[in-house]
Amino acid sequence: MTPEENSPKRRTFTELSQQFLLGIVFGVLLALIPLAYLSISTLEMNLLYVELMAAMVLTCGILAALLGKKFLRPLIAFLESIPPIG
């Protein structure tokens, strides 16, 4: 018999949706990082750039929902390592 602490705990729908939304938020922040270092007037918002940003945001959300804290922990560490802008 395996101990209960080694058995995987099933996550609730609320936890999954919260992790998905956290992944979406992190994806949006990661997509906006280049805008913080570039002038908006020099950046052309073409369709490909918008599609890539949307794909990255959705990918972060899906990975956060699937992997949970294993995916969110490195993202939090990455965002904490970025110096504040201002």
Stockholm file with secondary structure:
# STOCKHOLM 1.0

chainA/1-86         MTPEENSPKRRTFTELSQQFLLGIVFGVLLALIPLAYLSISTLEMNLLYVELMAAMVLTCGILAALLGKKFLRPLIAFLESIPPIG
#=GR chainA/1-86 SS CCCGGGSCCCCCHHHHHHHHHHHHHHHHHHHHHHHHHSCGGGCCCCHHHHHHHHHHHHHHHHHHHHHTHHHHHHHHHHHHHSCCCC
#=GC SS_cons        CCCGGGSCCCCCHHHHHHHHHHHHHHHHHHHHHHHHHSCGGGCCCCHHHHHHHHHHHHHHHHHHHHHTHHHHHHHHHHHHHSCCCC
//
